[in-house]
Each structure stands twice: as C-alpha cells, then as structure tokens.
Amino acid sequence: MRNIIHVQPALPKYRIDFFERLGRHFGSAIRVYYSPGSLGALTQHVAADWAIAVGPMHWLPGGICWQPDVARISLRRDDVVVLSGNPRQISTLILLIRSKINGARVIWWGHHWSSTSKRWRQILRYLPMALADALLFYTDEEVAAYESDFVKFKKHKFIGSLNNGVNIAPIQKMRRPYRAFDRDRALLFIGRLTSKSQLKLGFDALALLASAAPKLHIIGDGVESDDLRRYAEKIGIAKKIIWHGALTEEKSIAQVANQCQAFLYPGEVGLSLIHGMAYGLPAIVHEERLGHMPEIAAFKEGITGVKFTRGDAASLSNAINVLLSDENQLNRLAAGTVSVVGPSFSTADMARRFINLVDRMEAE
C-alpha cells in the first residue's frame, strides 16, 4: 500500500484540521513530517499518528536551509510525496531527487507568487517544479496565472489548487448574524505584528479621522508589538486601540470579531483575510494584488470589501470612513464574504481538493 508523505517546514494550528481530514480519509497511509515552528502561538506539537516531528530547521549561509531527517525519509515505489515548495530547502530538493529515483510520485505544493516574489526567483522555482509529477498551488487564481505563463520547463498533466483557508466549522457556529447597526463602530485586525502588517499606516489613518475614528481591535503579537504601542501613544490614538494579544482559541477570537463591522489589514495580507471574512466581516485591503499573499484571491472588490491606495494613509482613512458610514453597503459586503469563505477557502474544501488530485493521479 502506498503512503502519502507530506513534508512541511512547520505545523501551524490552522493546518491541523486539514491533515486530520486527510488522516480520516487515507488512514495510516498519511504521514506529516514537520519541524518545530517559529509562528509563536500558532505553532503546534501534535500527538497524532500522522504527525512526525523532526529536528529544527537549520539556516545556512546564502539563505538556504536544511531540515533534519527529511532527506532520508524511507520511500517506496508509488508513494505520493508532497513537498513544501521552497527551493531553498536543500533537504527537500534531495528528497525530490530520491523520490524520482525510487519511483515515488511527487506533488510540489507552494506559491506561484507571494508579496515578496521577484520574477527571476519565480523562474528559479520552476526548475525543481519541472521534476514533480503534479503541482499544487494555494489558490485557483495562481493556477490560472501559472498556466498562462509562457516560461515553463514542463507541461504538467496534474495541476491543482487548495484555495488555502481555515477551519470554518467552529466559526460558523460562533459568528453572530451580521447586522451593521447592532455592531460597534470598530475594525478587526488579526495577524502577526511584523513589518508585513503595516499597522503604523493603519494608525496614521485613524489619526486622520480624529474623533470620527473607529475602534481597532488587534488580535496578534509579534516583534513590533512594543513599538506599535509606543507609536499609538505618540500620535494620540492609544484610546482607540484594544490589544487582545495572541488569541488562539476560536471562542475568544469570536467574542472580538462579533463586535466589529469590518476587517482591516493595511499591509500584505494572507490567511488573516480568510479568517476575518469567515466571520462575515467586509475587508479593507490595499489595491496592489501582487503585493499580497495568494489568499488575496478571496477578495473581490465591491463584493467582499473595499480597497485603498497602497501606502497612502489618507486613502485608507477615506476608505474606512466611507465604508463604516454606509450600513447598507456593509450588510451587502458581509453577505458577499460568507458566499466566498465557507463554500471554499476552508480546510474541508482543501481536503476535498487534495483527495481529488491524488485520485486523478492514481487513476492514470
């Protein structure tokens, strides 16, 4: 019997339901190798038969890295090996070559692009991808972008996407029906407090609104936490910010999200967008699609939210004020978010899509 072998750099909490669903489907055939992560409260150690912890990632000169024990994972003919698509992980590249030598089939699972992508690095990623039997992208939008790219080293027969998402089931049980009039004039930010979030820009936008500024609930922690608190004090908006820290229990997150009228992410949004939209919150994000992570595919201007000019506090300030002043638009956009996140961008749909890709490969 073939094994389904996943190699992941870490095992964050938001991935667990996806792998548990695969475990229920594939049974003892599934294995997930992972290293202790660096995602703070989102990092998990899982006591499950399918979860196999290896040593911590070792970073080497030149930005490359080595994941202990991965290069020598036992392989058999017809195993399906799912590799995290990062060509800087030398151990992963060795396992890719060993998989091909041993007759295992390889699924390369990664981004087609991200907020930091450069064209030359993207083309370099195409080199190991050419050895894979199947490609698995984060979103349908990336599949379309890859298939239209004239620079490819191989035409793959099997290409799929997961529409990367969150476990929507508990959220659906806990989210309040959305009616803008019975919510606080408040925004939700959820994510890690790093430069990627560009929260200072959000603070500047609130400062421009002065007394008309909404509250901003911040769920998350990170290296910029202390600096952001000082900055909020400096520009006079500290009383508008409610700091919740790194909440990981969905019940606690729901208690905050259900108070808010909209979701705000001033910087390079990724999975946080899906989390906010899962609560039915219209999203406010900047307009440069390639300046976000792939999950921006869930955002549809005028359907699930509104956009502002990237890096422009005045534009963001105006977007916030206009959106929160129109209850009818808020209600319509809230319905739009629920129509997108739930049917897809959920761990249930991710598992279904992954199983479908494996079935297609094995039907050959």
Secondary structure, DSSP 8 states (H G I E B T S, - for coil): ---EEEEES--BGGGHHHHHHHHHHHGGGEEEEE---SSGGGB----STTEEE----EE-GGG-EE-TTTTT----TT-EEEEE--TTBHHHHHHHHHHHHHT-EEEEEE-S--TT--HHHHHHHHHHHTT-SEEEESSHHHHHHHHT-S--S---SEEEE----B-HHHHHHH-----GGGS-SEEEEES--SGGG-HHHHHHHHHHHGGG--EEEEE---TTHHHHHHHHHHTT-GGGEEEEE---SHHHHHHHHTT-SEEE--S--SHHHHHHHHTT--EEEES-GGGS-GGGGG--BTTTEEEE-TT-HHHHHHHHHHHHT-HHHHHHHHHHHHHHBTTBSBHHHHHHHHHHHHHHHHT-
